[in-house]
Amino acid sequence: MKTTKIDWCDSSINLCVGCPNGCEFCVSPNTKILMYDSTEKEIKDIKVGDEIYGIVKKNRNFNLTKSIVTSKNITTQKAYKILLDDGRTLICSANHRWLTNRGWKYTKGKMQGKDRRPYLTINNAIKGFTNYIDKSYIVTDEYKKGYISGIVRGEANFKFYDYSGKRRKFDKQYHFRVVMKCEEAIKRTKEYLDDFGIKTNVFVFPMKDRKTQVDIDTIAIRTDSKSNFYKIKEIIEYQDNEEFYRGFLAGIYDAEGTNNFRVMRISNSNLQIIEFIEKCLKHFGFEYIVEKRERKNKNYKDIYNVRIKGTICEKLKFNMITQRVGEIKGCMENIHLKTSKKFESKIISIQELEEQELIDISTTTENFIANGLVSHNCYAKKLNDRFHFIKKWEEPEFFPERAEQLRCKNPKAIFMDSMSDFGCWTKEQVHEVLMAIDKNPQHAYIFLTKTNKDIINKFNENEKQNIFTGKSITKGIFPGVEMRYDFLSIEPLHAPVGIKFDLLPNLKQVIIGAETGNRKGKIKPLKEWVDSIVKQCDKRNVRVFMKESLRTLMGADFRQDKLIWYDYIEGVNNERK
């Protein structure tokens, strides 16, 4: 592999190729992301490796599918507030893209000129889940009581037996047992009972699978305590409050509901239970139908099915309100988000806000569901698809054999991650790179990251004089916390930059560059932006290096101070003399 000349170093050698980082498709920290278990989590709490829902296009429809979070980044930039006709709000960056009734569109753009690109306008409709619940529910004691009530009434063996006078004078037995195939529901039931001081024993219960008739062992709980029996009896009494309704619907569905997300129904033969299910559904505004299934054998009671009507939007709404757990992970896999207006929310207004902290995640599907709507995250994969660097851009590949190129004797300043992000390398990869650096101490090694990790820590405190770490930013105030970077790369410069030097004790160099290429929406920096950065650096005796892309803009003020890594190379050459 040939090394590549760059204007602020001698060459680049890419031991690792690929990068999971997304950079400009950002939303507010409180934006809710649809997880693969049909719950939601605010993006600020999302972690790399989390399983969420994304979409893939099949024919004219978009199908929900599992997506893995590959990176998470925090930026500071101007935000925009989008208000929808159903009351939902979205806060995101200008470059964030949404799937609309007219394809993918940026939040902001222009009809003509350098910023020309498809962008959101009033009355555009964003695709996703309608009838969305923009509310966070918490688990209360009333919810727990409702859940226990639903489980007990739907699935438990909860009976009192009086055998007094048959085998002995006093023989009263109190039985409580719950056997379910769903371990999550069993664990939740035990946890909630524990919270009310009711201790149950866990045991393995042999049973047959209803579909395959294969013998399986499942986890069950039980207690034969008289005091526990009456405590449970008191807890499961019907109550008229919203939290109890939520819990009851979750419990009865985990006990008696179907596993098919397309057809959601609850079955039971007890009319009193059916009537209470109806009461709960009415409270939350769900449309439903009750279907009676008569038994041919009159020794058995007839079965009543309560079927929830509506699109998958209603089904997801049910899951979010109830927070049920029974076999819910991946239940929406391959479900269609159709090209129907039933899956669209109209834009009422778009309002410009001040700069604020925004968060971006990259995923394996390049998209995610944000506040119930389809959102894009990164287009890096398209570049890789064009040039075929590696199979999957979001899954970096390591090429340790390329370290052989470091064996040249002449000292060089080498950029080590121009085709990846060192902040995302594994500990094993870092260790291998450090070994290669130890074998070739004549060079200066340059590492740059877009992540918010202080990547110098990846050297396990084995700091070396010939390793220089930098952070890439484009605008805003940086940093928010103390970091030990040696240089900043402000490229492409998209807006004014403020540098908090007190939080960058190791900072010795700032590199500034303009955006190159001919993309739509290309941002040309203003001279006063560059002048401001230079003034800040001169006050702190920090060197400034302007890239060639700024020569015309800066004119006589164009400046290229000596790059800090050439101090090290100069020292190596002097020692050799």
Summary of the structure (lengths in Angstrom):
residues: 577
radius of gyration: 30.6
end to end distance: 30.9
largest distance: 109.1
contacts: 1814
relative contact order: 0.16
helix: 27%
strand: 32%
